[in-house]
């Protein structure tokens, strides 16, 4: 599949003024500011193929937002290159904007005092969308996002979930090739999150939409993304299929044993399994997947302890991300 987004050796540096301490220091730094170089993005490279849904995640201050701003042409890189749909956002931002849809969970592109439908009409004129194409696109979006229920409501009166659905429709009116989503489900209830995720999957399936998702909600990542790009300190620290990253970073599984009665000797003789937690009659054993299987561990436990119930917990995306943040 062809790369829709290509990022190579991307660097973004800022100069920030360092404030002095105390009154004299503050006056001195105001008159003769000392500047410090900060590298927000430090040599990032990756490519994204058409139709991929990629989670672009990392802790606060990792460089996610700075990268997205360079991909959309808002910021210019200090060095390196970006191409979106074969176009440089820095050289021809207008052409790139026509290929992109952007949704920021904490900011809206809708017009506060207009009805939602009027906001859409204004965006139609800004993007210069043909009337027939606009009406056809809006009909599809209204059907998937259930916009008819509130399309005549002023934006300021919409609930957070309704506004987010409106923002998604606004971002898709001109049928972009790429959709950037920044915390699209922040603050939403379970039903609204389900609707948003369903819409993203539908647009990806029906239109081949390429999606880049930045979020701290790992449920979004798990339900939508097949691939993760993890950044920290301005660098890519992991890039690959979610399952492969989980397998690489979380070599352990957990077996939870519930006992019939208290026992003094709970330890196992196998060096690959250790007790990591105990609450009453429940005991959590952590074991290395490469050295012992769950079946072997269960057989050992069953021969030694009075077992009432057993369950095995597989590592998940949250476990893997926790390991990334520990080591970077």
N, C-alpha and C positions, 0 to 999 in steps of 0.2 A: 504494500500500500504506500502511496506517496505521502511524504511528510508535509503536513499543513503548517506546522510550526517548527522552525529550526533556530536553535539558540547555540551560539558558539563562543566560548571563552568570554562570557559576559561579565563586565566589571562596572560597578557604580560606586564612586567615591564622593564623599561630601567633606566640606571644610566647615567645622563648627567652632564658634567662639567659646573659649574656656573662661568661665566666670571666676573672679577672684573672691577670696573670703574677706568678710568684714567690710566696713564702709570704704576704707582706703582701697582695698582690693577691688571692690565693685566699681569705684570711680576710675581706677587705673585700667581695669579691663574694658570699661566703656570707652575711654579715650585711646588706649593702645591695646586693643584686644589681641590675645594670644589665640591663634587658631590651631585646631587639631584635625588631622585627616582621619575620617572614619570610612571604612570600606564596608558598605552595606551588602554588596554582592561581589563575590570574590572568585571570578573565573568559572561561572556556571555554564555547563553545556548539556543540552538534551534535545531530542526531536520527538514530535508527536505526530502520529499518522492520522489520516482522515478517519473519522468515526470512532476514535478512542475516547473513553471517559477516564481522565487521569486525575488522581488526587495529588495536589501540590501542597504538601503540609510541612509543618515545622513549628517550633515554639515561637512565642512572641519575640520579635526582633531578629528572626532568622534570615530575613531578606525576601519573604514571599511577596509582600505588597509592592516592594520596590521592583521586583522582577515583573510583576503583572503590569505595573505602570510603564515599564519600558516596552513590554509586548504590545501595549495599546498605544504607544507613542506619546504618552503624557510626559515621560521623562526620557532624556537622551542618555545612552550609556557613556561612561568614561572611555571604555574600549570594548572590543568584541563586536559581535554582530547578531542581529535578530531579523528573521524573515517570517512573515505571516502570510500564508497563501502566495508565497513567492515575492512578496512586497516588503520593503523596509519601512517600518512604521515611522522612522525618523526622516526618511527621504520623501515619503508620500503618505502622510498621516490620513489625509482625506480618503484616499483609495482604501487604506486598511480599515478605517472606521466603517466603511460600507460592507466589509466582510465580517465584522464583529458584532456580537451582542454582549453587553456587560450588565451584571446585576450585583449590586452591593447590598448586603443584608441590612446594613445600618444607614444607608442613604438611598434616596429614591430619585428617579429621573422623571417622575410624574409631576404634574403641576397642581400644587396644593389647593388652589381655589377653583379649579375646573372640575367638571364631571369627568369620570374616568374615560368615557367615550370621547370627550373633547380633547383630553390629553393624547389619546391615540390619533385623532385626526390631526392634531398639531405635529405630532411626530411623523405622520405620513407626509406632510408638506416639507418638513425638515429633511427627510430622507429622499424626498421626491419619488415616492412610490406611486406607480400607476394605480388609478382608482380601482380598476377591476381586480388587479393583483392584491391590492390592500384588502378589499372586501372578502376575497377568497381566503386570504391568510387569516384575517380576523375571525371568519366563520369557523375555521379549524381550531384556532386558539380558544375561542369562546366555548366551543364544544368540549375540548379537553380540560380547560381550566374552570368551566362553569361560570363564565364572566357575566352572562345575562342577568344573573341574580343581583348584580350591583353595578352594572356598567353605566347607569344613569345617576350614581351617587357621587357627590363631590369627594375628591381624594382625601380631604381632611377628615371625612366622616367614616372612612374605611377602617375595618379592623386590621391588625397587623397581618393576619393571614390573607385577607382580601387584597391588601396593598401589595404583598409579595407576589400574589398571583398576577396582579396588574403589572407589576414591574417585569415579571417574566414575559408576559404577553408583549409589553412595550419593547423588550429587548429582541423579540423574535418577529416583529411585524415586517421587517425588511428581509426576512429569511436569510440570516447570516450563516456563514459556514462554520464559524467558531463561536462558542459561548463561554465567557469567563464568569464564574460564579464565586463570589466572595461571601462566605457565611450565609448562604441562602435560606437556611432554616433557623437562624438564631432567634430565640424568643418565641418560636411557634409551638403550638400544642401538637399532640400526636397526630390528629386528623389532618391538620394543615401540612405537617411534615410529609405525611403519606401522599397527599395530593401533589406536593412539589416534586417529590422523588418520582412519582408516577409520570408526571409531565416530562421530566428530563429523560426518563427512559423511553417514553413515547416519541419524543422529538429525535432522539438518537437512533431509534429503530426505523422510524418512518422517513426521516430526512437525511440520515447519515451524519447528524450534527456531531462535531468534535467539541468536547467539553473539558475545560480545566477548572477544577474545583479546589478552592482553598477553604479549609474549615477546621475547627477544633472538635466538631461533632463526628466522632469516629463511626457512628451509626450511618451517617451520610456516606462516608468513605466505603464502609463494608457493603452497603446496599447498592451503591452506584458504580464504584470504580473497579476496574480489573487490574489497574497498574497504579503504583505509587512512586512519586518523586519526593523524597524527603530531604529538606534542606536544614542546615544549622550553621550559624556563624557565616552566612553568606555563601556556603558551599553545598553541593549535592553530596549527601552522605549515603543515600540508598536510592536505587532506581531499578524497578523491576515489577513482575507480577506480585500481587499481594500474597498469594500462597507461598511463593518462593521466599519472600522477605520474612514471613512468619516462621517458616521452616529454618531459615538461616539464623535468625536472631533468638529464637526460643527453642532450644534443644531439649527442654524439659516438658513433661506432662504432670498433671496432678491426679492422684487417686484418693478419693474421699471414702473412708471406711467408717460406718456407723456400727458400734459394738452392741452386743446384747447386755453386757455388764462391764463394770470397770476391770481393767487389767493393769498389772504393774509393769510387765515387760512388753513394750510396744515396738521396740526396735527390731529391724530386720538385719540379717547377716550380710545382705547384698550391699556392696559399696556404692552402687548406683542409685540407691533409694534412701532418702532421709526424711525424717519427720520435720515439717515446717510449721505446723500449727496443730493445736489440740483444744477443743472446747467440749467439756463434758465427755460424752461417749463418742464424739466425732473426732477422727484423726485424719489429718491431711499429709499424705506422702508425696514428695516430689521425686520423680525418677527420670533418668536420662533415656530418651527414646532410642538412642543408638546402642545402649548397653543392656537394656532389659525391656521386655514387652509387657504390656498391661496384663496379658494372660498369665505370664510367669509370675508377676508380682501378686496377682490375685490368688494364684495357686499357693504361693508361699504364705500369704496372709491367712487364707482359709485353713491351712494346716496348723496354724499357730494360735489364731485368735477366734473368739466367738463372734462371727460376723452376722449382723442383721441386714445390712444393705451396703452396696458398693456403687460408686459412680466415678467415671473418668472425665476429667476436664481437659479438653484440648486447648492449647494456646490460641489466642485470638489476636486481632489487629492491635488492640489496646496493650496487650503484653509486649508485642513487638515494638511498638512506638515507645513504650516506656524504656525498653532496652536501648533504643537509638538515643534517646535523650540522656540516658545515663552515661553513655560512652563518648559523646561528642561535645 
